Amino acid sequence: MANSVQWTAAAEALLKEIPFFVRPAARKKIEKFAKENGAAEITPEVYQQAKQQFG
C-alpha cells in the first residue's frame, strides 16, 4: 500500500503486545490517527498518543 504509514521497529514491537485477534483493527486505528495528525511514520510516541486517545 503506497499510502500506508511506516512503522518503526520499536512501534511494531509495541503492537505485538496487543492480542492478535484485535491487532489488525488496532493497526488501522493507529495508522488513521497518525495520518490525521500528520505523522509520516509511527514511532513509539505516536503509538502511545493513539493508544491514549482510544483508551
C-alpha positions in Angstrom: 0.0 0.0 0.0 1.6 3.2 -1.2 -0.4 5.4 1.2 0.3 3.3 4.4 2.3 4.8 7.2 5.7 3.3 8.0 6.2 1.7 11.4 9.5 1.8 13.3 10.8 -1.5 14.7 10.1 -0.2 18.3 6.5 0.7 17.4 6.0 -2.7 15.8 7.2 -4.4 19.0 4.6 -2.4 21.0 1.9 -3.5 18.5 2.8 -7.1 19.2 1.7 -6.6 22.8 -1.8 -6.3 21.6 -3.7 -9.6 21.4 -3.5 -11.0 17.9 -7.3 -11.0 17.3 -7.6 -7.2 17.7 -4.2 -6.3 16.3 -5.4 -5.6 12.7 -8.1 -3.2 13.9 -5.7 -1.6 16.3 -3.1 -1.2 13.5 -5.7 0.5 11.3 -6.8 2.9 14.1 -3.2 3.8 14.9 -2.4 4.4 11.2 -5.5 6.5 10.8 -4.6 8.5 13.9 -1.0 9.1 12.5 -2.3 10.3 9.1 -4.8 12.6 10.7 -2.1 14.1 12.9 0.4 14.5 10.0 2.9 11.8 11.2 5.0 10.3 8.4 5.8 7.3 10.5 4.6 5.5 13.6 7.1 5.8 16.4 6.5 4.6 20.0 5.5 8.2 20.8 2.8 8.2 18.1 1.7 4.8 19.2 1.3 5.9 22.8 -0.6 9.1 21.7 -3.0 7.0 19.7 -3.4 4.4 22.5 -4.3 7.2 24.9 -6.9 8.6 22.5 -8.6 5.2 22.0 -8.3 4.1 25.6 
